[in-house]
Amino acid sequence: MRKLIRCLVWCGHVLFIEIALADESIPAAENRGGVRAVAALFQEHCALCHGTDLQGATLGTALVGTELNHGDQVTNLINSISSGFAEKGMPAWGGVLDEQEIKGLALWIAEVRDNITMADFRLSQDIQVPSTILNSELHNLRLEVIAQGLDPLPYSIAPLANGDILLTEKMRGLRLIKADGTVGELITGTPRVYDDVPRANSLDWGLGRMLEVKPHPDYATNGWIYLHYTERCEDCNAFSREHQQPVSMNALVRGRIDRGEWVDEEIIYRAPFEFYTRGTDLAAGGRIAFDPDGYVFISVGDRGGAQDLRRPDGKMHRLHDDGRIPRDNPFANQANALPSIWSYGHRSPQGLEFNPKTAELWGSEHGPRGGDEVNLLLPGKNYGWPAFSLGQNYNGTEVNRGREALELELEDIEQPIVDLTPSPAISSFVIYEGHAFPEWSDDLIVSSLKAADLYRIRLRDNQVVTQEVLIDNLARIRDVEINAKGEILLLLAHTAGGKIVKLMPADPREIATRQ
């Protein structure tokens, strides 16, 4: 192993170095198909033919930097590894490696091909906003920075009709960005957030964070602004008192802004304190969506209860916009179930949008290793976590926790409409409508964190017909929204400070001619 590490240092393949070093301390039985062990497995069984750096060798073809004859999707790679190609001298590994090891190998090769590595979260990668015109299939684009110097961990933006932008920063709160890009002071009086827990591995593992901000659909007349956050408390339940540790859970409030102050606050959603937990807010969900009929939806990430209808986590919730529980919610009249639940079995929700044309609710979420999803969120349906996933546990085992105890079968689970494997760490998305990019009407514009890419996905009859990378390797894109002109705003996260950039047609006169 140490000779391998030394060789890879000379070649500059840092990914392999990290994998090899870390793998020495992980028992094979616990991590047979995990990312680090799989890299070592590749070196043991595959490197002779395909090269230690996947660039190919005398006996075999390159696996990176080229198209693969038999397909580069994870399912293609699994088939190729399992069955081999005897006529070309490649053995079938199906009888040598188990199913999860082969899946782990396929995922790892796909991750290396797409430059999506497990250890690189892209938070410290320099943000290079292109000044040149970007060419896409249907529109030519350009980017413009409209605000910078934000907190390194921003969470959401909400453009207003006058050009101003509401911004949330996870550990600071809510502020207003003026139309000219001026970063305003924090709005005072909003729910308290905390910054006392250090960031680990460039990620935030703390409790008590500000999440999404969203104006009410009738904001122009009622002034209501909704804030989704994780409410932290020190002594609100038995666990926090016994262990003298803070706990938290998602909450939703609405209020108004009056001369820089948060006023008229009303609680829209708060879970019973017994469900507040010590689990990190890193995957809290925290998105908000409205429909035209006066309902508001919120997403709550899993903290161990995604399959338990008595608990709020791992769920989508539906409420009247004033907080009342709708009588026609799918579990409103079911004993031992929270009446606000709309759907369940969710892992780490990242985006939430309602399509008024189709009256459908859509959501994006992180899978484990592999298996990021875009889902059509239907009432009362189970989306599988942690009993089923198209991805794989990080230790290389199958995602199947609780499956037998709950007597769940695959046919009980709603499958994703869009499967993004390997995982780009999908984040927020919008269903596009606007004057700026008319050829994208009804397409999903999807952002990502680890991949740092922006995608356009076209669906027809709930099938993917187009998937295009609009912007490649930009930055961690935490949120995406559409302003009044139909331009697309992107919220970028970076250790040196977040930014808001605007995506617009290459020729700004195009917008004026379409309005």
N, C-alpha and C positions, 0 to 999 in steps of 0.2 A: 504493500500500500504506500509506503513512504517513497519508493522509487517512482511510483505513479504520480504522487503529489509533486515531487521534484520536477519531473518531466513537464507536468502541466503548468508549473510556475514558469518554466522557460517558454512555454508556448503561449502563456498569458490567459489560460482558460480558468478564470477565477471561480466560476461556477463549480467546476469539478474539484477544485481545491477545497472549497467549503464543504462539499458533499463528502469527500474522502475523510477529512479530519473529523467531522461530526459523526460519521458512521461508526468509528471505532468504539464508541461508548454505547451503542444501541444494540441490544441483544437481537440476533437475527430473527428469533421467534416472534419478537414484538414488532419488527419493522421489515418483514420479508419483502414487501412490495412498496415500502415508503420511498419518498423521493431520494433520500441519501443512499439507501440500500440499492435502489434500482440503478442509480448511476454506477455503483460498484458492480452490479450484476451485468450491466452493459459492458464494462471494461473486461469482465471475466469471459463473457460468452460472445460478444459482438464486435469488440474493438479490432480484433485481428483482421476481420473482413472490411468493416466500415470505418476503421480509424478511431484512435482515441478521442479525436476531436470531431467525429462524425463527418469528416471531410472525404471519406473514402480511402481505400487502400488497394493493393494489387488484386486482392481476391473479391472485393465487393465495391458497390457503388456508394457515392456520397449520400448522406441523409439530410444535409443542410445545403442551402444555397442553390437548390435545383428542384425541379418538379419530380415527383415520385411517380413511376410508371403505373403503380397500382393504387394511387390515391394517398392523400396526406391527412385525411380525417382520422380521428382516433379509431373509429370502427374499421377503417381500411388497414391501419397499422396493426390492430389486433389480429385481423385475418391473416395478414402477411406473416406476422411473427408466429402465429399458431400453426399455419399450414405449410409455411416455407415455400420454396421454389426449387424442387429437386433438379429440374432441368438446368438450373443456373448454379447448382451447388449449395443452395441455402437450405439447411435442415429445418424440419418442422419442430418447433419448440413446444407444441401443445402437449406432448407426452413427457416433457422434461420439467417445465415450469408450470406452476398452478395458474388458475384463471386470473387471480388478482395480481400475481407477479407480471403476467403478460400485459394486463391492463395498465399496470404501473409503468412498464417499459414504454408502452404506446403513448401514455400521457407525457412521460418525460421527454421522449423524442419530439412530440408535438410542441411541448413547451420550449425546448431548445430551438426548434425551427422558427417559432414565433417570437423568440426573445422575451418570453414571459417566464422569468425564473422565480422560484419560491422565495429567495432571500432579497430580491430587489424590489422595494416598494416605490421607487422612483421619486421619493420625497426630496432628495438632495440633487437630483438631476437638474442641471441648468435649464430654465425655461427659455427656449429659443422660439419666439413668436415670428413666424415667417413674414417677411416683408414683400415676398413675391406672390404672384397670382397662383392659386391652387386650382388644379384642374380635376374635376370630378365628372362622372358620367353624364349628368344632366345640367349642371350649372358650374360656371367658373366662380371661384370664391376668393375672398381676401379676409385677413384678420386684422383687427385693430385693438390695441390695449386701451381700455377706457377707465380702469381704476387699478391701483397697485398699492403695495405697502400694507396689505391686509394681514390678519393673523395667519400663521402657518397652517392652522386647522380651521378654515372656514367650512360651513356646511351647506348653506342654501342662499339663493337669491330670488327675489320676486320683483320683476320690473313693474313700474306703475305707469299710468297713461301719460303722465307729464314728462317722462324720461328719467325720473328718479328711480333708484333701486333700493329695496330693502335687503339687508344682508344679515345673516346670522354667522357668528363665530362661536365655535363650540364652547370655549372656555372664557369667553368675554361677554357675549350676549347679542343684542340687536342694535344695529346702527343703520343710518340712511346714507346712501351714496347719491350725491346730487348728479343731475344730468350732465354736468360738465366734468364729472369724475372726482370732484372733491369728496374726500372721505370724512363724513361727519362724526361727531362725538357719539358715544354710546347713548342709547335711549335709557333714561333712568326709570327705575320702578318695575322693570320686567322681572319675571321669576328668577331667583338666584341661581347662578351657575358657579362652578368651582374650578380652580386651576392649581390645586394643591397636590395633585398626583403627577409624578414625572411621567414623561413619555418614554416608552420602551420600544426599541427597534423602530424608531421613527413613527410609532403609532400611539394612539391615546387609549390607555386602558383604565381610565378613571371613571368616576361616578358623578352625576350632576352636570349635564351638558345641554347646551342649547342646540336644537335640531332645526326643523323646517319652520319657515315663516311663509304664510300664504294669505293674501287679502281675500276677503269674502267676494263672491261673484258680483254682489251689489255694493262693493266698497265705495263707489262714487257717491252713493246716496246714504249708506249707513255707517261708513267709516270703520267697520270691523276688520281687525287683523287677527289672524289665528297664529298661535305659537305652540309648537310641539317641542317638548323638552323632557329630560329625565329628572324627576323630582327626587332629590336626595334628602334623607333624614337620618338622624342619629339614634333615635329611641322610639320609633313608631311601631315596632313589632317585637315579638319575643326574641327573634334572632339578633336584632340590633342591640337590644338591651343585654342579652346574655353574653354576647361576644364583644360588646362595646365597639362595634364597627358600623360604619354607615351602610345604608342600603338604598336602592333606588328603583324606580319604575317609571315608565312613560306616562306623561300627562299632557292634556291639551287645554289651553285657555284661549280666550279671545279678549281683546281690549282695543283701545284707540290710542293714537299718538296726538298729544296736545302740547305744542311748543317744547318738543324734546322729552316729554314725559309720557310714560305708559299709564293710562287711566282707564276707568270703567271696567276693570278686569272681571271676567266671569269664568268659572270653571266649566268646561265642556265635557271633559273626561278625566276621571281619576280612578285607578284601580283600587280595590280594597288594600289597606296597608299590609295585611297578612301576606300579600304576594310580592311585596318589595324584597329584592334579593341583593346579595353581595356581588352577583355576576356583573362583569364589565359592561359599560354602555357602548363598547366598540361596535357591537352589532345590534344596536337598539332599534334599528329601523328609523322611525321618526318622521315619516313622510305624511303629507296631507293631500287629499283630493276632494273636490266638490263635484256634485252632479247638478243638473239644472232643476231638480225637483226639491231642493232644500235639504239635501243630505250631505254629510261630510264623512269621509273615510280616513282612517289612520292605520299605519302599519306599526306593529310591535314585534321586535326581533325575539328569537328564542333564547330562553335562559333555563331550559330543561323541561319546559311544559308544553311544547308545540302540539303534542297529541292529546293533551288533557284539557277538555272543554271547561273545566272549572277554573282554569288559570288564564290570565290575559296574554301571556307571552307566546310568541310564535303564531300570531293571529293577525288578521285584518279585522277591524271593527267598523261598524256603520252606526251613525248617530244622526238625529236631526241636528241642524246647524246650531241649535240652542242647547244641545246636550241630551235631549229626551231620547229614550230608546224607541226605535220604530217597532210597531207591533208586528210588522211582517218580516222582521229579521228571522233568519232560518232557525235560530235556537231560542227565540224569544219565549216560547212556551214549553221548553224542555227542562226538566229537572236536572240539577247537577251540571248546568251549563251557563256560562255568562251570556246574558241576552244580547249584548252588544256585538258578539262575534259574527262576522260575515263569512270568513273562510279560515282554515287552520292548517297546521303542518308546514309552517314557513320557517326558514332558517335565519337568514340575514337580509331582510327586505331593504332595497336600496332606492327604488323608484316606484311611484304610484301615480297613475293618470286615469282620468275618466274620459272616454270618448263619447261626446254628446251625439254624434251622428249615429252610432250603433248602440248607444246606451250600455256600453260595456266598460268594466273596470279592468285595468291592466296593471301588472306589477313586475318589477325586476328584482332578482335577489342573487346573492352569492351562494354558490354551492360549496361543498368542501373542496377537495382537489379535483378540478374538473367539474363540469356540471353547473356553471352559471346559467340562469334561466330568465326568460320572459314568459310570464303566465297570463292567461285570461282568467281572471279571478271570479269564479262563479259562486253563488250563494250556497253555503253549507258544504262545500267541497273540501276534500282533504288533499293537500299537496305533498304529503309524503314524509317530510322530515320528522325525526331522524330514522325512520324505518326504511325509506327508499330514497335513492338519488341516482342520477346518471353519472355522478362523480364517484370519488373514492375517498375513504378516510385518509388522513395524512400519514398514518402508519401503514398504509397499503392494504388495509382490510376492507371488506365490503360494508357499505352503509346498510345496516340492518337492525339497528338498536330498537328493541321493543316490538319487532315485527311479529314474533311468535306469540308473545304475551297478549298483544292486542288482536291477534288472529287476523292480521291484515294481509291481503293479497294484492298483487300488482294491479288488478282490475279495479280495486277500490280507490286508486290514486289517480288524480288528474295529472296528466303529463304536460311538460312545458311545450308551448308553441314554438319557442326559439331556444335551442340548446347551444350555448357558447362554450365549446371545449376545444383546446385547453382554456382555462378560466382567465379572461382578461381583467377580472375583478370589476365586473359591470357595475355601474353606479346608477345615476339618474337617467331619465329619458323624457322625451316629449313626443306627442303625436302631432306631426307638423300640420299647421294651417297658417297661411300668411301670404302677403303679396310678394315678399322678397324672393321666394323660391317656389313658384307655382308648380313646377314639375315634381316636387316632393310631397304634394298634397296627400295626407293620410299616412305617409311613411313614418316609421319610428326613427328618431334621431337619438342615438344611444351613446352615452359616455362611459368611460372606463378609467380605473385607477391605475392598476399595475401595468396594463398594456399602454396606457397614456394615449389611447386612440379615440377618435370619434367615428361612429358607424352610422350608416343609413341602412335600414332594413325595411323592405317592402313585403307586405303580407297580402295574399289573396286567398280567400276561403280558409283563413287561419293556417296557411302554408307559406313558408319563406320562398319568395321567388327572386329576390335580389338581396344581397348583402355586400355592402361596399364600405371600404375605409375612406372616409372623407378627409380626415387629418390623421397623420401617422406620427406617433411618438412625440406628442406635444408636451404633456405634463399630466399629473394626476388631475383628472377632471371630476370634480365632486358634484357639480350640479349643471344642468342645462335648462334654459328657459327661452321663451319667445317674447320679444318686446312688441310694442304696438305697431311697429313698422314691419313686423314679420322677420326681423333680424334675429339671429340666434346668439344668446349670451351664454358664455361658458365660465364657470367658476373654477379656478385653478388653485391647487394646494401645493405649497413648497416651503421648505424649511427656512428660506430667506424671506418669506412673505408671500401671501396669496395674491392673485390677480383676477380681474374680470376682463375677459376679452370678448369682442363682438365679431361674429361671423356674418358677412354680408356679401351680396353679389360683387363680382370684380368691378363692374361698372355701376356706381351708385345711381346713375340715371335710370337703371332698369326698374328700381322701386317706384320712382315717381311716375313712370309711364304705366304702371300696373294699378295704381291706386285710384 
